[in-house]
């Protein structure tokens, strides 16, 4: 059955005739994946994975790009199936589709043979020293056909995400003003080059990027909007078809480049090409707009010169939504839904409660509206305060994480391994101290929002490369040693409880 009449948002679903709440089950699946895989892995590959429908024992999940679809199918399909099946026994297979393509899904069933990614251009990049995983780009055959020769059509712009539909508040007013100025600039050269927007998930940065793209195209400018994964795929595909030079020349011949989720750009070769492209466009007076989940100084994986170039323009942070802005966003969304569902009504008291309860981001507010709509249409009853509380309970719980301090991590790990916190902060290099120190560094990276340089400073003034080495080493050991994996998972739960 379809969950509701719209594309489901994160953690949103419905009930079948027997009462199974797929939305709540999917929310629990995502929480388990986050706990088991870590915040970084979850944010990279699962944050944008959404449940669309459940029918005939098949759960249809969607992602925004073919790149994410291919990566999840190649690496995590069985894991997602087993985790979902543990919550809902009737789930027998997982189908992954791409949102907004309108193309039928060609499902890859968990447990079946997956595409072999260990060949092709990315494997050659890996052999040449690239840090990109060998299977990071393994698109479907239709994507290869559509993009042969380095097509620069870019990622389609969402017709709904315009400046007109963007709700302005105190937290995003500066970003909105800068975005409009860049989009409508008609003079020589470029403004605020690059314009760099950063914010957490669901705070509106992607909406502004699409708004810039729409407005600039309407003004007759040549615009390309690319997600980081689309940029990586385009470059690798151009290498495969031996059209890399033509691809780069066409990319540098546009008026406006918009690049989203730059934090996901991986691999030495691709990062180098990204840096060259940014420099060439800026030096030629072309406009560049970039968005990320963190400021340029915290993109530790990028070359320092690229970080410096990204930070050399206008850097604007979109901060958390205040209550007044949340109310405005919720009101706009409810009005839009009522236009297509005239019988759907939410009282001001319920709307005010939802806006107060959900504080994290706009996507959660939209998810709450979808849940309320699903309740009203599936049960045929009015939305009351009681039903609203029940519908958004998981969203509220899931958005109140405990704030974990690096000092708490150091104390717990030291106690667990029978060393002192001063030992962890010291220069001692004995095995009895090095292991807990590296585990504490790993947990600090996974469980806090601190940057690598900041973590290094908290561990006796160490360099960020030392922290990065520790994180990568523990990640590798966890994958190879189940005992250590269970040990680290226990420490995570103790810190989060």
C-alpha positions in Angstrom: 0.0 0.0 0.0 1.1 3.6 -0.5 1.8 5.3 2.8 -0.1 8.5 1.6 -0.6 10.5 -1.5 2.8 12.2 -1.4 6.4 11.1 -1.4 7.2 10.2 2.2 9.7 12.2 4.1 12.3 10.9 6.6 10.7 8.7 9.3 7.3 9.0 7.7 5.0 6.2 6.8 1.6 4.8 7.5 -0.4 1.8 8.8 -1.7 -1.2 7.0 -5.0 -2.8 7.7 -3.5 -4.9 10.4 -2.2 -1.9 12.3 1.5 -2.0 11.4 2.9 1.5 11.7 5.5 1.4 9.0 6.6 5.0 9.7 7.5 4.3 13.3 9.2 1.1 12.3 11.2 2.9 9.7 12.2 5.5 12.3 13.5 2.7 14.5 15.4 1.2 11.6 17.2 4.5 11.0 18.0 4.9 14.6 19.5 1.4 14.7 21.5 2.1 11.6 22.8 5.3 13.1 23.9 3.6 16.3 25.5 0.6 14.5 27.3 2.4 11.7 28.2 5.7 13.4 27.1 9.2 12.8 29.5 9.9 9.9 28.6 6.8 7.9 24.9 7.3 8.6 25.0 11.0 7.6 26.9 10.2 4.3 24.7 7.4 3.0 21.4 7.1 5.0 20.3 10.6 6.1 18.5 11.1 2.8 17.1 7.5 2.5 13.3 7.7 2.8 10.5 5.2 3.0 8.0 5.7 0.2 5.7 2.7 0.5 5.3 -0.9 1.6 3.4 -3.4 -0.6 3.5 -7.2 -1.0 6.3 -7.6 1.5 8.5 -5.1 -0.4 9.6 -1.9 1.2 10.3 0.8 -1.4 13.0 3.3 -0.3 14.1 6.3 -2.3 17.2 8.5 -2.4 17.8 11.8 -4.3 20.6 10.5 -6.7 21.7 7.5 -8.6 25.0 7.6 -6.9 23.4 7.0 -3.5 21.1 4.3 -4.9 24.1 2.4 -6.4 26.2 2.7 -3.2 23.5 1.5 -0.9 22.6 -1.4 -3.2 26.3 -2.4 -3.5 27.2 -2.1 0.2 24.2 -1.9 2.6 21.2 -3.5 1.0 21.3 -6.8 3.1 21.9 -4.8 6.2 19.0 -2.5 5.7 16.8 -5.5 4.9 17.8 -7.4 8.0 17.3 -4.4 10.2 13.9 -3.6 8.7 12.9 -7.3 9.0 13.8 -7.3 12.7 11.2 -4.6 13.1 8.5 -5.8 10.6 8.7 -9.5 9.9 6.6 -9.2 6.7 9.4 -7.2 4.9 10.9 -9.7 2.5 12.8 -7.4 0.1 14.0 -3.9 -0.3 13.7 -1.8 -3.5 15.7 1.4 -3.9 14.6 4.1 -6.3 15.6 7.6 -7.2 13.2 10.4 -6.2 11.9 12.7 -8.9 13.1 10.7 -11.9 9.7 9.3 -12.8 11.5 6.2 -14.1 10.4 2.7 -12.9 12.6 1.1 -10.3 14.6 -1.8 -11.4 14.9 -3.4 -7.9 18.0 -5.0 -6.6 16.9 -7.5 -4.0 18.9 -8.0 -0.9 20.8 -11.2 -1.0 21.0 -11.2 -4.9 24.2 -10.6 -6.8 25.2 -7.0 -6.6 26.9 -5.0 -9.4 30.7 -5.5 -9.3 32.3 -2.2 -8.7 35.9 -3.4 -8.6 36.5 -2.4 -12.2 36.2 0.7 -14.4 37.5 4.2 -14.0 37.1 4.5 -10.3 39.2 1.4 -9.7 41.9 3.0 -11.8 41.7 6.2 -9.8 42.0 4.1 -6.6 45.0 2.3 -8.0 46.6 5.7 -8.9 46.3 6.9 -5.3 42.8 8.2 -5.0 41.1 8.0 -1.6 37.7 7.3 -3.1 36.4 3.8 -2.2 36.7 1.5 -5.2 32.9 1.1 -5.4 32.0 4.7 -4.7 30.6 5.2 -8.2 28.7 2.3 -9.7 25.7 3.8 -11.5 23.0 1.9 -13.3 23.3 1.3 -17.0 20.7 3.8 -17.9 22.7 6.5 -16.1 25.8 5.5 -18.0 24.0 5.8 -21.3 22.4 9.1 -20.4 25.7 10.6 -19.3 28.1 9.1 -21.8 30.7 11.6 -22.8 30.4 13.8 -19.6 26.9 15.3 -20.1 26.6 18.5 -18.1 22.8 18.6 -17.6 23.5 18.6 -13.9 21.0 17.5 -11.2 17.4 18.7 -12.0 16.2 21.7 -10.1 13.1 21.1 -8.0 10.3 23.3 -9.3 8.9 23.7 -5.7 12.1 25.2 -4.3 12.1 28.8 -5.4 12.7 32.1 -3.6 8.9 32.6 -3.6 8.3 29.5 -1.5 11.2 30.1 0.9 10.1 31.3 4.3 12.4 34.0 5.7 13.2 34.4 9.4 16.0 35.7 11.6 18.2 32.6 11.2 18.2 32.7 7.3 17.6 36.3 6.4 21.3 37.1 5.5 21.7 33.8 3.5 18.5 34.6 1.6 19.5 38.2 0.8 22.9 37.0 -0.4 21.4 34.3 -2.5 18.9 36.7 -4.2 21.7 39.2 -4.9 23.9 36.6 -6.5 21.0 35.1 -8.6 19.9 38.5 -9.9 23.4 40.1 -10.4 23.7 41.5 -13.9 26.9 43.5 -13.7 30.4 42.5 -14.7 32.2 39.8 -12.7 30.7 38.0 -9.8 29.4 38.8 -6.3 30.7 37.3 -3.1 32.8 34.7 -5.0 32.3 32.1 -3.9 29.1 32.3 -1.9 29.4 29.6 0.7 26.3 28.6 2.7 26.6 26.1 5.5 23.9 24.7 7.9 22.7 21.5 9.5 20.2 19.2 7.8 16.9 20.6 6.9 17.6 24.3 7.6 17.1 25.5 4.0 20.4 25.7 2.3 19.4 23.3 -0.6 16.2 25.3 -1.0 18.3 28.5 -1.5 20.6 26.7 -4.0 17.6 25.7 -6.1 16.1 29.2 -5.8 19.4 30.7 -7.1 19.4 28.2 -10.0 15.8 29.0 -11.0 16.2 32.8 -10.8 19.5 32.8 -12.7 18.2 30.6 -15.5 15.2 32.9 -15.8 17.6 35.7 -16.3 19.2 33.8 -19.2 22.4 32.7 -17.5 24.0 29.3 -18.0 23.6 27.4 -14.8 24.6 24.0 -13.6 23.5 22.6 -10.3 25.4 19.6 -9.1 25.4 17.5 -5.9 28.9 16.4 -4.8 28.2 12.8 -5.9 27.0 14.0 -9.3 30.2 16.0 -9.7 32.3 13.0 -8.8 30.4 10.7 -11.1 30.6 13.2 -14.0 34.4 13.5 -13.6 35.0 9.7 -13.4 32.6 9.0 -16.3 34.5 11.5 -18.4 37.7 9.7 -17.6 36.1 6.4 -18.7 35.0 7.8 -22.0 38.3 9.6 -22.5 36.5 13.0 -22.6 37.9 14.5 -19.4 39.4 17.5 -21.2 36.1 18.3 -23.0 34.2 17.8 -19.8 36.4 20.2 -17.8 36.2 22.8 -20.6 32.4 22.7 -20.7 32.2 22.8 -16.9 34.4 25.9 -16.9 32.4 27.6 -19.6 29.2 28.2 -17.7 28.0 31.4 -15.9 27.1 29.9 -12.6 28.1 26.7 -10.8 26.1 25.5 -7.9 27.6 22.7 -5.9 25.7 21.1 -3.0 27.0 18.9 -0.1 30.7 19.6 -0.9 31.7 17.7 2.3 31.1 14.5 0.4 33.7 15.1 -2.2 36.3 12.3 -1.8 39.5 11.2 -3.5 42.7 13.0 -4.2 42.2 13.1 -7.9 38.6 14.4 -7.7 39.4 16.9 -5.0 42.3 18.2 -7.1 40.0 18.6 -10.1 37.4 20.3 -7.9 40.0 22.8 -6.7 41.1 23.5 -10.3 37.5 24.0 -11.4 36.7 26.4 -8.6 39.9 28.4 -9.2 39.3 28.5 -13.0 35.7 29.7 -12.6 36.5 32.4 -10.0 39.6 33.6 -11.9 37.4 34.0 -15.0 34.8 36.0 -13.1 32.2 33.3 -13.2 29.9 32.9 -10.1 30.4 29.9 -7.8 27.9 28.9 -5.0 28.7 26.1 -2.6 26.9 24.6 0.3 28.0 22.2 3.0 27.1 21.1 6.5 30.1 22.9 8.0 32.3 25.9 7.4 35.2 25.7 5.0 37.8 25.6 7.8 36.3 22.3 9.1 36.4 20.4 5.7 39.5 18.5 6.9 39.4 16.1 4.0 39.9 18.9 1.4 43.3 20.4 0.5 44.1 23.5 2.6 44.4 25.6 -0.6 40.8 24.6 -1.6 39.5 25.4 1.9 41.2 28.7 1.7 39.6 29.5 -1.6 36.2 28.5 -0.5 36.5 30.7 2.6 37.7 33.7 0.6 34.3 34.8 -0.5 31.2 35.3 1.6 30.6 32.5 4.1 27.1 32.5 5.7 25.7 30.2 8.3 22.0 29.3 8.5 21.4 28.8 12.1 18.7 26.8 13.9 15.0 27.8 13.3 13.5 30.0 16.0 9.9 29.3 17.1 8.5 32.2 15.0 10.1 30.8 11.8 9.0 27.3 12.6 5.4 28.5 12.9 5.7 30.3 9.6 7.1 27.3 7.9 4.4 25.0 9.3 1.7 27.4 8.4 2.9 27.6 4.8 3.1 23.8 4.5 -0.4 23.3 6.0 -1.8 25.9 3.6 -0.2 24.1 0.7 -1.6 20.7 1.8 -5.1 22.2 2.3 -5.1 23.4 -1.3 -5.1 19.8 -2.5 -6.9 18.3 0.5 -9.8 20.7 1.3 -11.1 18.6 4.1 -7.8 18.6 6.0 -7.9 20.9 8.9 -5.4 21.5 11.8 -6.4 23.8 14.6 -4.1 26.7 15.6 -3.6 25.0 19.0 -2.3 21.8 17.3 -0.1 23.8 14.9 1.4 25.8 17.8 2.1 22.5 19.7 3.9 21.0 16.7 6.0 24.1 16.1 7.1 24.1 19.8 7.7 20.4 19.9 9.8 20.0 16.7 12.8 22.3 17.0 15.5 20.6 14.8 14.7 21.5 11.2 12.2 22.2 8.5 12.2 18.7 7.1 10.9 17.4 10.4 8.1 19.9 10.3 7.2 18.7 6.8 7.3 15.2 8.0 5.0 16.1 10.9 2.5 17.6 8.4 2.7 14.4 6.3 2.0 12.3 9.4 -1.0 14.4 10.3 -2.3 14.2 6.8 -1.9 10.4 6.7 -3.8 10.1 10.0 -6.7 12.3 8.7 -7.0 10.6 5.3 -6.5 7.0 6.5 -8.7 7.1 9.6 -11.2 9.8 8.4 -11.1 11.5 11.8 -10.1 15.0 12.8 -6.6 15.8 13.9 -6.7 16.4 17.7 -4.0 17.3 20.2 -3.9 13.7 21.3 -3.5 12.3 17.8 -0.9 15.0 17.0 1.2 14.0 20.1 1.0 10.3 19.0 1.9 11.1 15.4 5.0 13.1 16.0 6.3 11.3 19.1 9.2 9.6 17.3 10.2 12.9 15.7 10.3 14.7 19.1 12.2 11.9 20.8 14.7 11.5 18.0 15.6 15.2 18.1 16.6 15.5 21.7 20.1 13.9 21.7 22.2 14.1 24.8 25.1 16.6 24.4 28.3 14.6 24.9 31.5 16.2 26.0 35.0 15.2 25.0 36.0 15.2 28.7 33.2 12.7 29.4 34.5 10.4 26.6 38.0 10.6 27.9 37.0 9.8 31.5 34.8 6.8 30.5 37.4 5.3 28.2 40.1 5.7 30.7 38.0 4.0 33.4 37.1 1.2 31.0 40.7 0.5 30.1 42.2 1.0 33.6 44.3 4.0 32.7 44.0 7.6 33.9 42.7 10.5 31.8 46.1 12.2 32.2 47.6 9.1 30.6 45.4 9.5 27.6 46.4 13.2 27.3 50.1 12.4 27.8 52.8 11.6 25.3 53.1 8.0 26.4 53.1 5.5 23.5 52.7 2.2 25.2 50.1 -0.2 23.8 48.1 0.1 27.1 47.6 3.8 26.5 47.6 4.2 22.7 44.6 1.9 22.2 42.2 3.7 24.6 43.5 7.1 23.4 42.6 6.2 19.8 39.2 4.8 20.8 38.5 8.1 22.7 39.5 10.1 19.6 37.3 8.0 17.4 34.3 8.4 19.8 34.9 12.2 20.0 34.7 12.4 16.2 31.6 10.2 16.0 29.6 11.5 19.0 30.5 15.2 19.0 30.4 18.1 16.5 34.0 19.1 17.2 36.4 19.4 14.3 39.5 17.3 14.0 41.8 20.2 15.0 39.6 20.9 18.0 39.7 17.3 19.1 43.4 17.2 18.7 43.7 20.3 21.0 41.6 18.5 23.6 44.0 15.5 23.5 47.1 17.2 24.7 47.5 19.6 21.8 47.9 16.9 19.1 47.8 17.7 15.4 44.5 17.0 13.5 46.3 14.4 11.3 47.0 12.3 14.5 43.2 12.3 15.2 42.4 11.4 11.6 44.9 8.5 11.7 43.3 7.3 15.0 39.7 7.5 13.6 40.6 5.6 10.4 42.5 3.0 12.4 39.6 2.3 14.8 37.1 2.3 11.9 39.2 -0.4 10.1 39.6 -2.5 13.3 35.9 -2.3 14.1 35.2 -3.8 10.6 37.7 -6.6 11.2 37.3 -7.3 14.9 33.7 -8.0 16.1 34.8 -8.0 19.8 36.3 -4.5 19.4 33.2 -3.4 17.5 30.9 -4.6 20.4 33.2 -2.9 22.9 33.0 0.4 21.1 29.3 0.1 20.6 28.9 -0.5 24.4 30.9 2.7 25.1 28.7 4.6 22.7 25.5 3.5 24.4 27.0 4.3 27.9 27.8 7.8 26.7 24.4 8.3 25.1 22.3 7.0 27.9 
